[in-house]
Amino acid sequence: MDTGGSFETWYEARYRRLLGAVAVAVGDLDEAREATDEAFCRALNHWKRVQTMAAPEAWTYRVAINVQRRRAKRRAIEVRLLTKIAPRDIAWEHDLEVWDAVAQLPPRQRAVVALRYVADMTEADIATALGVTRGTVASQLHDALRALRQSLREPATLVGEDDRHG
């Protein structure tokens, strides 16, 4: 089926329907959106070949499902690795509040924090271990540290607040 048109036209006509199908298959709209977006990016990168396929939408759907499956598999591996490292086995066991906060992070961020600060790995080594780019590691680490700072921050109190109203 030669689409005969531009990628943009094809994308606009197919995106919502394909996203809906992937969301039903995956069971999570956010994960489906990420996988579908990645699949359409790959379709754009290979548009000359994709537009001449008999079923470019089916190819894009298959790519989206494969992307989601790889991500789910990677997350499962990360969770398995992180569960092997119990906070009580780590030298910083006295700071359980920090480890409780780390446990609340999304799986990828927990993995990056564990590999950086427990295993003392470089960003490049973490990228290799997780099968992602160094930029992804840096971004995940940045987001994790921001979230940890925010969750560990004590609520601000105004000095003398009770005295003024008393």
PyMOL commands that set and color helices and strands:
alter all, ss='L'
color gray80, all
select helices_A, chain A and resi 7-26+29-45+47-50+56-84+87-89+96-103+107-118+123-130+134-152+161-164
alter helices_A, ss='H'
color red, helices_A
deselect
rebuild
show_as cartoon
